[in-house]
Structure formats: structure tokens, C-alpha cells
Amino acid sequence: MQARSHHAALRLVRQFEEVRVWSFTPAHAERFAEEIGATAMPAEAAVRDADVVVTATSSRMSILQGAWLKPGCHVNAVGACRPDWRELDDRAMTNVVFVDSREGAMKESGDVILSGAKIYAELGQALAGLIDSRANETTIFKSLGMAVEDIAAAMLVYRSATATL
């Protein structure tokens, strides 16, 4: 579900020449890749030279290796949402790290906690133009989700649904 929704959302803001998919379960990767017109492949091959990478796993150990990341790429890390779970290795976490909430990340994100990563900023600070977005550097957005984001999304859905009645 996370991969599907991220693919749909990212296509609204960016054109992709190629989409690559990996999963712990190759049959799932093949099925999803066929559904969205992508190519299923091993994790390293899926990440190498990518401009945008999305990790959406329930992994307890790092899968994405910082050595695989193309300089200047962006990673949306939305899985591994427990203090002792990881998707990204220590090297990946040495890049410019954004979070939705510093407080939440320091309590819930194994990627941040276990790597000792330095959080550059909260996403809201970048979106409000309060800090440099560092868009030319390799950036990581470690998302854990926040109740206010869920409420905002629910309001958008509600408004959309009631506008058509």
C-alpha cells in the first residue's frame, strides 16, 4: 500500500523515465512492477543511479546502503518505524536528514537513533522556506507520520467527497 501511494503521489510532482521495484518477496515486486509499468530487480540495482528512492519496509535491519546512493539523490524513508528497526545504513544517514518531527524521530526512528544521525531540519521548516532546502545534496526524509498530517489528509478527502455531493 505504501509503495502504491508513494508512486501515485510522486508522479504528480515529477516525471520519471524509469521506475524500479524491489521487495523482500520477489513475487510481490514482480506483481507490483507489472501493475505500475516498472521493472523489478535486486535492491542495489534498483537504487544505483536513481534520482529518487522510496523505502517502505518493515525491516529490522538496514537494507539501503549509503554507498549505493547517487550524489544529489533524494530518499523518502517511510518504513521501519520502530526505535530498533532500520531501513538505511549508517552511511546513508550521514547525508542531509529531514524529519517530520525531531521529537518523534528521536523516540521512534531506529534509522536516526541507531545511526546517531544529525537531523538537519524538520520538513515544515523547509516547506516554509525557513532553512536552505539543500536540494543539490543527497537528502533523506525520514517520515514517521504525525497525527496532524493524518487530520490534514482526512480533511482533504472529506472536502473532496462533500464537494461532489
Secondary structure, DSSP 4 states (H G I P E B T S, - for coil): -HHHHHHHHHHHH---S--EE--SSHHHHHHHHHHHT-EE--HHHHHTT-SEEEE----SS--B-GGGPPTT-EEEE----STT--SB-TTGGGSEEEES-HHHHHHH-HHHHHHTPPEEEEHHHHHTTSS---TTS-EEEE----HHHHHHHHHHHHHHHHHT-
